[in-house]
Amino acid sequence: MTGQEYEAAVKAAGFTQAGFARVMGVHRTTIAERYSKAEVEPYWVFALAGLIAARAANPIAELVAEYDTKPVKRSA
């Protein structure tokens, strides 16, 4: 993934450069450096993917839990 693609993915995930840096526990310039790379290190791509997955996991778990507790109607 190029730096430009990574920047677009970070923005599409709803993060600003500073916000993503804060979540990752790094300085904003560390993220800015990734944006200018020809190829972003897999660690950073996987970290972003993990954050996106974590955001999606809670609503999915809540939806499953809501329907998991209801008795199943079986047709005869």
N, CA, C and O atoms as a GROMACS GRO file, in nm:
protein
  304
    1MET      N    1   0.085  -0.116   0.000
    1MET     CA    2   0.000   0.000   0.000
    1MET      C    3   0.090   0.124   0.000
    1MET      O    4   0.184   0.133   0.079
    2THR      N    5   0.060   0.216  -0.089
    2THR     CA    6   0.139   0.339  -0.093
    2THR      C    7   0.098   0.432   0.021
    2THR      O    8  -0.005   0.413   0.086
    3GLY      N    9   0.180   0.531   0.044
    3GLY     CA   10   0.149   0.630   0.146
    3GLY      C   11   0.021   0.704   0.115
    3GLY      O   12  -0.057   0.733   0.206
    4GLN      N   13  -0.002   0.736  -0.011
    4GLN     CA   14  -0.125   0.805  -0.051
    4GLN      C   15  -0.247   0.717  -0.026
    4GLN      O   16  -0.349   0.764   0.022
    5GLU      N   17  -0.235   0.590  -0.058
    5GLU     CA   18  -0.346   0.496  -0.033
    5GLU      C   19  -0.371   0.483   0.117
    5GLU      O   20  -0.485   0.476   0.162
    6TYR      N   21  -0.263   0.479   0.193
    6TYR     CA   22  -0.275   0.468   0.338
    6TYR      C   23  -0.342   0.591   0.396
    6TYR      O   24  -0.429   0.580   0.483
    7GLU      N   25  -0.303   0.707   0.350
    7GLU     CA   26  -0.365   0.830   0.396
    7GLU      C   27  -0.516   0.829   0.368
    7GLU      O   28  -0.596   0.866   0.454
    8ALA      N   29  -0.553   0.786   0.250
    8ALA     CA   30  -0.694   0.778   0.214
    8ALA      C   31  -0.768   0.677   0.304
    8ALA      O   32  -0.882   0.701   0.344
    9ALA      N   33  -0.703   0.566   0.335
    9ALA     CA   34  -0.764   0.464   0.419
    9ALA      C   35  -0.783   0.514   0.562
    9ALA      O   36  -0.885   0.486   0.625
   10VAL      N   37  -0.685   0.587   0.613
   10VAL     CA   38  -0.695   0.643   0.748
   10VAL      C   39  -0.813   0.741   0.753
   10VAL      O   40  -0.893   0.738   0.847
   11LYS      N   41  -0.823   0.827   0.653
   11LYS     CA   42  -0.932   0.923   0.647
   11LYS      C   43  -1.066   0.852   0.631
   11LYS      O   44  -1.164   0.890   0.695
   12ALA      N   45  -1.072   0.750   0.546
   12ALA     CA   46  -1.197   0.675   0.526
   12ALA      C   47  -1.241   0.605   0.653
   12ALA      O   48  -1.361   0.583   0.674
   13ALA      N   49  -1.146   0.570   0.737
   13ALA     CA   50  -1.178   0.506   0.865
   13ALA      C   51  -1.224   0.608   0.968
   13ALA      O   52  -1.263   0.571   1.079
   14GLY      N   53  -1.220   0.736   0.932
   14GLY     CA   54  -1.271   0.839   1.021
   14GLY      C   55  -1.168   0.902   1.113
   14GLY      O   56  -1.204   0.969   1.210
   15PHE      N   57  -1.042   0.881   1.083
   15PHE     CA   58  -0.935   0.937   1.166
   15PHE      C   59  -0.873   1.059   1.098
   15PHE      O   60  -0.859   1.064   0.976
   16THR      N   61  -0.836   1.156   1.179
   16THR     CA   62  -0.746   1.260   1.133
   16THR      C   63  -0.604   1.207   1.156
   16THR      O   64  -0.585   1.106   1.224
   17GLN      N   65  -0.508   1.275   1.100
   17GLN     CA   66  -0.369   1.234   1.123
   17GLN      C   67  -0.338   1.237   1.272
   17GLN      O   68  -0.278   1.143   1.326
   18ALA      N   69  -0.377   1.345   1.340
   18ALA     CA   70  -0.350   1.358   1.483
   18ALA      C   71  -0.429   1.255   1.565
   18ALA      O   72  -0.378   1.199   1.662
   19GLY      N   73  -0.552   1.231   1.526
   19GLY     CA   74  -0.634   1.133   1.598
   19GLY      C   75  -0.580   0.992   1.586
   19GLY      O   76  -0.579   0.916   1.683
   20PHE      N   77  -0.536   0.957   1.467
   20PHE     CA   78  -0.479   0.824   1.446
   20PHE      C   79  -0.349   0.810   1.524
   20PHE      O   80  -0.322   0.706   1.583
   21ALA      N   81  -0.268   0.916   1.524
   21ALA     CA   82  -0.143   0.914   1.600
   21ALA      C   83  -0.172   0.894   1.748
   21ALA      O   84  -0.102   0.818   1.816
   22ARG      N   85  -0.273   0.962   1.799
   22ARG     CA   86  -0.308   0.951   1.941
   22ARG      C   87  -0.347   0.807   1.976
   22ARG      O   88  -0.302   0.752   2.076
   23VAL      N   89  -0.431   0.747   1.892
   23VAL     CA   90  -0.473   0.608   1.916
   23VAL      C   91  -0.354   0.513   1.911
   23VAL      O   92  -0.347   0.418   1.988
   24MET      N   93  -0.261   0.540   1.820
   24MET     CA   94  -0.145   0.453   1.804
   24MET      C   95  -0.036   0.481   1.908
   24MET      O   96   0.057   0.402   1.922
   25GLY      N   97  -0.049   0.592   1.980
   25GLY     CA   98   0.051   0.624   2.082
   25GLY      C   99   0.182   0.676   2.026
   25GLY      O  100   0.288   0.654   2.083
   26VAL      N  101   0.172   0.744   1.911
   26VAL     CA  102   0.292   0.800   1.848
   26VAL      C  103   0.270   0.948   1.819
   26VAL      O  104   0.159   0.999   1.833
   27HIS      N  105   0.376   1.016   1.780
   27HIS     CA  106   0.365   1.156   1.744
   27HIS      C  107   0.302   1.167   1.605
   27HIS      O  108   0.316   1.077   1.523
   28ARG      N  109   0.234   1.276   1.582
   28ARG     CA  110   0.168   1.299   1.454
   28ARG      C  111   0.263   1.288   1.336
   28ARG      O  112   0.224   1.242   1.229
   29THR      N  113   0.388   1.330   1.354
   29THR     CA  114   0.484   1.324   1.243
   29THR      C  115   0.515   1.181   1.202
   29THR      O  116   0.552   1.156   1.088
   30THR      N  117   0.500   1.086   1.295
   30THR     CA  118   0.521   0.945   1.261
   30THR      C  119   0.418   0.901   1.157
   30THR      O  120   0.450   0.828   1.064
   31ILE      N  121   0.295   0.947   1.174
   31ILE     CA  122   0.191   0.913   1.077
   31ILE      C  123   0.216   0.987   0.947
   31ILE      O  124   0.201   0.930   0.839
   32ALA      N  125   0.254   1.113   0.956
   32ALA     CA  126   0.284   1.193   0.836
   32ALA      C  127   0.393   1.126   0.753
   32ALA      O  128   0.387   1.128   0.630
   33GLU      N  129   0.492   1.069   0.818
   33GLU     CA  130   0.599   0.999   0.746
   33GLU      C  131   0.545   0.880   0.668
   33GLU      O  132   0.592   0.852   0.557
   34ARG      N  133   0.446   0.810   0.722
   34ARG     CA  134   0.388   0.696   0.652
   34ARG      C  135   0.319   0.743   0.524
   34ARG      O  136   0.323   0.674   0.422
   35TYR      N  137   0.255   0.860   0.530
   35TYR     CA  138   0.182   0.913   0.415
   35TYR      C  139   0.272   0.944   0.297
   35TYR      O  140   0.226   0.945   0.183
   36SER      N  141   0.399   0.967   0.322
   36SER     CA  142   0.490   1.005   0.213
   36SER      C  143   0.573   0.887   0.162
   36SER      O  144   0.658   0.905   0.075
   37LYS      N  145   0.550   0.768   0.216
   37LYS     CA  146   0.629   0.652   0.176
   37LYS      C  147   0.579   0.592   0.044
   37LYS      O  148   0.461   0.599   0.011
   38ALA      N  149   0.672   0.534  -0.030
   38ALA     CA  150   0.634   0.462  -0.152
   38ALA      C  151   0.557   0.336  -0.115
   38ALA      O  152   0.464   0.294  -0.185
   39GLU      N  153   0.598   0.275  -0.002
   39GLU     CA  154   0.528   0.156   0.048
   39GLU      C  155   0.524   0.162   0.201
   39GLU      O  156   0.628   0.171   0.266
   40VAL      N  157   0.404   0.156   0.256
   40VAL     CA  158   0.386   0.162   0.401
   40VAL      C  159   0.415   0.024   0.459
   40VAL      O  160   0.373  -0.078   0.405
   41GLU      N  161   0.487   0.022   0.570
   41GLU     CA  162   0.521  -0.103   0.635
   41GLU      C  163   0.393  -0.179   0.674
   41GLU      O  164   0.296  -0.118   0.719
   42PRO      N  165   0.392  -0.311   0.658
   42PRO     CA  166   0.272  -0.390   0.689
   42PRO      C  167   0.220  -0.367   0.831
   42PRO      O  168   0.099  -0.371   0.854
   43TYR      N  169   0.310  -0.342   0.928
   43TYR     CA  170   0.266  -0.317   1.065
   43TYR      C  171   0.160  -0.209   1.071
   43TYR      O  172   0.059  -0.224   1.140
   44TRP      N  173   0.182  -0.099   0.998
   44TRP     CA  174   0.089   0.014   1.003
   44TRP      C  175  -0.042  -0.019   0.934
   44TRP      O  176  -0.148   0.025   0.978
   45VAL      N  177  -0.034  -0.095   0.826
   45VAL     CA  178  -0.156  -0.136   0.756
   45VAL      C  179  -0.238  -0.228   0.846
   45VAL      O  180  -0.360  -0.212   0.856
   46PHE      N  181  -0.172  -0.324   0.910
   46PHE     CA  182  -0.242  -0.417   0.999
   46PHE      C  183  -0.300  -0.345   1.120
   46PHE      O  184  -0.408  -0.379   1.168
   47ALA      N  185  -0.228  -0.245   1.171
   47ALA     CA  186  -0.278  -0.169   1.286
   47ALA      C  187  -0.406  -0.096   1.249
   47ALA      O  188  -0.502  -0.098   1.326
   48LEU      N  189  -0.410  -0.035   1.133
   48LEU     CA  190  -0.531   0.034   1.088
   48LEU      C  191  -0.644  -0.067   1.068
   48LEU      O  192  -0.757  -0.042   1.109
   49ALA      N  193  -0.613  -0.178   1.006
   49ALA     CA  194  -0.716  -0.281   0.985
   49ALA      C  195  -0.772  -0.330   1.118
   49ALA      O  196  -0.893  -0.352   1.131
   50GLY      N  197  -0.686  -0.348   1.217
   50GLY     CA  198  -0.731  -0.392   1.348
   50GLY      C  199  -0.823  -0.290   1.413
   50GLY      O  200  -0.922  -0.328   1.476
   51LEU      N  201  -0.792  -0.162   1.400
   51LEU     CA  202  -0.877  -0.058   1.458
   51LEU      C  203  -1.013  -0.055   1.389
   51LEU      O  204  -1.116  -0.037   1.454
   52ILE      N  205  -1.014  -0.072   1.258
   52ILE     CA  206  -1.140  -0.075   1.184
   52ILE      C  207  -1.222  -0.197   1.228
   52ILE      O  208  -1.343  -0.186   1.249
   53ALA      N  209  -1.157  -0.311   1.241
   53ALA     CA  210  -1.227  -0.432   1.284
   53ALA      C  211  -1.282  -0.418   1.426
   53ALA      O  212  -1.393  -0.462   1.454
   54ALA      N  213  -1.206  -0.357   1.514
   54ALA     CA  214  -1.252  -0.338   1.652
   54ALA      C  215  -1.374  -0.248   1.657
   54ALA      O  216  -1.466  -0.272   1.734
   55ARG      N  217  -1.375  -0.145   1.576
   55ARG     CA  218  -1.491  -0.057   1.571
   55ARG      C  219  -1.615  -0.131   1.524
   55ARG      O  220  -1.725  -0.107   1.574
   56ALA      N  221  -1.599  -0.220   1.429
   56ALA     CA  222  -1.712  -0.295   1.374
   56ALA      C  223  -1.757  -0.406   1.467
   56ALA      O  224  -1.873  -0.447   1.462
   57ALA      N  225  -1.669  -0.456   1.551
   57ALA     CA  226  -1.700  -0.573   1.634
   57ALA      C  227  -1.810  -0.545   1.736
   57ALA      O  228  -1.897  -0.631   1.756
   58ASN      N  229  -1.810  -0.430   1.799
   58ASN     CA  230  -1.910  -0.403   1.902
   58ASN      C  231  -2.053  -0.403   1.848
   58ASN      O  232  -2.138  -0.471   1.905
   59PRO      N  233  -2.083  -0.330   1.741
   59PRO     CA  234  -2.220  -0.334   1.689
   59PRO      C  235  -2.261  -0.474   1.643
   59PRO      O  236  -2.377  -0.513   1.658
   60ILE      N  237  -2.167  -0.548   1.588
   60ILE     CA  238  -2.198  -0.684   1.544
   60ILE      C  239  -2.228  -0.772   1.664
   60ILE      O  240  -2.325  -0.848   1.663
   61ALA      N  241  -2.147  -0.763   1.768
   61ALA     CA  242  -2.170  -0.842   1.889
   61ALA      C  243  -2.303  -0.806   1.954
   61ALA      O  244  -2.374  -0.895   2.001
   62GLU      N  245  -2.338  -0.679   1.957
   62GLU     CA  246  -2.466  -0.637   2.014
   62GLU      C  247  -2.583  -0.693   1.934
   62GLU      O  248  -2.682  -0.739   1.991
   63LEU      N  249  -2.572  -0.690   1.802
   63LEU     CA  250  -2.678  -0.744   1.717
   63LEU      C  251  -2.694  -0.894   1.738
   63LEU      O  252  -2.806  -0.943   1.751
   64VAL      N  253  -2.584  -0.965   1.742
   64VAL     CA  254  -2.589  -1.110   1.763
   64VAL      C  255  -2.645  -1.141   1.902
   64VAL      O  256  -2.727  -1.231   1.916
   65ALA      N  257  -2.602  -1.068   2.002
   65ALA     CA  258  -2.650  -1.091   2.138
   65ALA      C  259  -2.800  -1.068   2.149
   65ALA      O  260  -2.869  -1.141   2.220
   66GLU      N  261  -2.850  -0.967   2.080
   66GLU     CA  262  -2.993  -0.937   2.084
   66GLU      C  263  -3.075  -1.054   2.033
   66GLU      O  264  -3.177  -1.089   2.092
   67TYR      N  265  -3.032  -1.115   1.926
   67TYR     CA  266  -3.108  -1.224   1.866
   67TYR      C  267  -3.069  -1.360   1.922
   67TYR      O  268  -3.144  -1.456   1.907
   68ASP      N  269  -2.955  -1.368   1.985
   68ASP     CA  270  -2.909  -1.494   2.043
   68ASP      C  271  -2.990  -1.532   2.167
   68ASP      O  272  -2.998  -1.650   2.202
   69THR      N  273  -3.050  -1.435   2.233
   69THR     CA  274  -3.124  -1.461   2.356
   69THR      C  275  -3.270  -1.493   2.332
   69THR      O  276  -3.340  -1.534   2.424
   70LYS      N  277  -3.317  -1.474   2.210
   70LYS     CA  278  -3.458  -1.501   2.180
   70LYS      C  279  -3.474  -1.647   2.140
   70LYS      O  280  -3.388  -1.703   2.070
   71PRO      N  281  -3.585  -1.711   2.185
   71PRO     CA  282  -3.606  -1.850   2.145
   71PRO      C  283  -3.627  -1.861   1.993
   71PRO      O  284  -3.684  -1.772   1.930
   72VAL      N  285  -3.580  -1.969   1.939
   72VAL     CA  286  -3.591  -1.993   1.797
   72VAL      C  287  -3.725  -2.057   1.768
   72VAL      O  288  -3.762  -2.157   1.830
   73LYS      N  289  -3.801  -1.999   1.672
   73LYS     CA  290  -3.927  -2.059   1.629
   73LYS      C  291  -3.895  -2.162   1.522
   73LYS      O  292  -3.828  -2.134   1.422
   74ARG      N  293  -3.945  -2.278   1.545
   74ARG     CA  294  -3.923  -2.385   1.446
   74ARG      C  295  -4.054  -2.416   1.378
   74ARG      O  296  -4.158  -2.431   1.443
   75SER      N  297  -4.049  -2.424   1.247
   75SER     CA  298  -4.171  -2.456   1.172
   75SER      C  299  -4.193  -2.607   1.173
   75SER      O  300  -4.098  -2.685   1.177
   76ALA      N  301  -4.318  -2.645   1.169
   76ALA     CA  302  -4.353  -2.788   1.176
   76ALA      C  303  -4.337  -2.858   1.046
   76ALA      O  304  -4.362  -2.978   1.036
   0.00000   0.00000   0.00000
